[in-house]
């Protein structure tokens, strides 16, 4: 079975380390300020947990507080929201945020979904008004 996972790049965890380093001088000024370390830990958890898994059967959007599964039969459309992020619109018009999926990922999403999600990068070729045989005959005659 084909499966594609969209996730936040692991290099984003470097920011959690940087936040922890920046918090350290303040965290040890007084008792109880060590709770500031919750900030980098929470951010790291967010980076590791958020992802969207796409298979031939379904979309699974996993956020910090829960997981939502949408079967392709339940999907009405994919909506583009601010800054290129995508949301899945279900038949009942409820929306599911697709973590880590951007507009640039639509071709891959189209491929895995079996064409259920249209690929905006594919250009349809114009239909010739003349049958191909007549065009071929004209080309041969013009070469003579």
C-alpha positions in Angstrom: 0.0 0.0 0.0 1.3 3.5 -0.9 1.8 5.8 2.1 3.1 9.3 2.4 3.9 11.1 5.6 4.1 14.9 5.8 5.8 16.2 8.9 7.7 19.2 10.2 11.4 18.8 9.4 13.5 17.4 12.3 15.8 20.4 12.0 13.1 22.4 13.7 14.2 20.7 16.9 17.3 22.8 16.9 15.1 25.8 17.8 13.9 23.9 20.9 17.5 23.4 21.9 18.2 27.1 21.3 15.1 28.1 23.4 16.3 25.8 26.2 19.8 27.5 26.1 18.2 31.0 26.2 15.9 30.1 29.1 18.6 28.6 31.3 20.0 31.9 32.8 16.5 33.0 33.8 15.3 29.6 34.9 17.9 29.4 37.7 17.4 32.9 39.2 14.7 31.8 41.6 13.0 28.6 42.7 10.2 27.6 40.5 11.4 29.3 37.4 12.7 25.9 36.1 9.1 25.6 34.8 10.3 27.8 31.9 11.8 24.6 30.5 8.2 23.6 29.6 8.4 26.0 26.6 11.1 24.2 24.7 9.8 20.8 25.7 6.3 21.8 24.5 7.7 23.1 21.2 9.7 19.9 20.6 6.6 17.8 21.3 4.7 19.8 18.8 7.4 19.3 16.1 7.5 15.5 16.7 3.7 15.0 17.0 2.3 17.1 14.1 2.0 15.1 10.9 -0.4 14.1 8.1 -0.3 10.6 6.8 -1.9 9.9 3.4 -2.7 6.5 2.1 -4.8 5.2 -0.8 -7.7 4.9 1.6 -7.6 7.8 3.9 -6.0 11.0 5.3 -4.9 10.9 9.0 -4.2 14.3 10.5 -2.3 14.1 13.8 -2.1 17.2 16.0 -0.9 17.8 19.5 -4.2 16.9 21.2 -5.7 14.3 18.9 -5.9 12.5 15.6 -8.6 12.8 12.9 -9.1 10.3 10.2 -10.9 11.2 6.9 -11.8 8.5 4.4 -11.5 9.6 0.8 -15.3 8.9 0.3 -16.0 11.5 3.1 -13.8 14.2 1.5 -15.6 17.0 -0.3 -12.6 19.1 -1.2 -9.2 20.4 -0.2 -9.1 24.1 0.7 -6.1 26.4 0.5 -5.8 28.7 3.6 -3.4 31.4 4.6 0.3 31.1 3.6 -0.3 27.9 1.5 -1.5 25.6 4.2 -4.2 23.1 3.3 -7.4 21.9 5.0 -9.6 19.0 4.1 -13.3 19.8 3.8 -15.6 16.9 4.7 -19.0 16.2 3.3 -20.6 17.8 6.3 -18.6 21.0 5.6 -16.4 20.5 8.7 -12.7 21.2 8.1 -9.7 19.2 9.2 -6.4 21.0 9.3 -3.7 19.0 7.5 -0.5 19.6 9.6 2.7 20.1 7.6 0.9 19.9 4.2 1.4 22.9 1.9 0.3 23.9 -1.5 3.6 22.7 -3.0 2.7 19.2 -1.8 -0.5 18.9 -3.9 1.2 16.9 -6.8 2.4 14.3 -4.3 -1.1 14.3 -2.6 -2.7 13.8 -6.0 -0.4 10.9 -6.8 -1.1 9.0 -3.5 -4.8 9.7 -3.6 -5.2 8.2 -7.0 -6.3 11.5 -8.6 -9.0 12.2 -6.1 -7.2 15.4 -5.4 -6.5 17.3 -8.6 -2.9 18.2 -9.4 -2.7 21.9 -10.2 0.7 21.6 -12.0 -0.7 19.4 -14.8 -1.6 21.4 -17.8 -4.2 19.9 -20.2 -3.1 19.9 -23.8 -5.4 21.7 -26.2 -7.5 19.5 -28.4 -6.5 19.9 -32.1 -9.4 21.0 -34.2 -8.2 19.0 -37.2 -7.9 15.2 -37.1 -4.3 14.0 -36.7 -4.3 12.3 -40.0 -5.1 15.5 -41.9 -2.3 17.4 -40.0 0.2 14.6 -40.8 -0.8 14.8 -44.5 -0.3 18.6 -44.5 3.2 18.2 -42.9 4.2 15.6 -45.5 3.0 17.7 -48.4 4.8 20.8 -47.1 8.1 18.9 -46.8 8.0 18.1 -50.5 
